[in-house]
Amino acid sequence: MTTFAELLLGGVALGSVYALIALGFVVIFRATEVVNFAHASLLLAGGYVTAVLHDDIGFWLALAVGVAGAALVGAAVEFLVMRRYRGRDHSVLAIVTIGVDILLTTELARRIGTDVLSLGDPWGDAVVTIGSVTIAQTRIAAFLAAALLITAFLLAFRFTSWGVAMRAAAESPSTAALMGVRLGRVSLGAWAVAGGLAAVAALFLTVFPTPGLERTTSLAALKAFPAAILGGLDSTTGALVGGLLVGVTESLATGYQGDLTFLGRGIGDLAPYLVMVAVLLIRPAGLFGTKELARV
């Protein structure tokens, strides 16, 4: 029972980080109806900036610069690349984001090389023991930070003019434009917010018990993609629920993979995609996604 509790708590903490990444997918999709496959490179960029600067300016300031840097990279991608393809088919834009991801990830991987970079977090390998359950402080910090950021985003999405503009653009871009909503500004803001969230997620994906930032860290975004899909790509609530489902599923499958050898090795890495497929077979639009209606 103790093992199950530890795996469950660890899965919730990991899932909250996945929810941050999934929320980035959802924000961009709601603003532009484009699936952003360059999200992994934004995550790696934010983590890299934090890792490079923390020795010189301290962890917290380095993290702030990393978040701002990832937001700036996201905004630059939107302004310099995506905006030039506005009006094209959404599948074409998705392919463009794949090209952007390859370019950015290749350059960042070249800079990182074979090194494993520390982000200089203040928690180290400290743990908290509650009864017979032990959990790393980094996991607790990840859950609290994700809860704070997601709550702040949902409040901004609901009550600020930027949030109203984004909801209007998601409902009907042409109508929103006629009502004075500047679609370019909404899209730029969405890419910047997604980059900032990815940078925070990069921090908690590379702290204890993981060794640090590697050139393969960006692959974690691929695990958050099923979270966004099964929750519903146009649902902020779905990103949260999907992230938690994926995190708990991965944690439990990895923790008990010794008892699941009949399913093959590495079932923990495969489990999020199995859950995604199972959900989509029942609800093709995801758990909270909007069903598209068509008159035939």
Beta strands, then each sheet from edge to edge (+ up, - down):
strand 1: 127-130
strand 2: 133-136
sheet 1: 1+ 2-
end
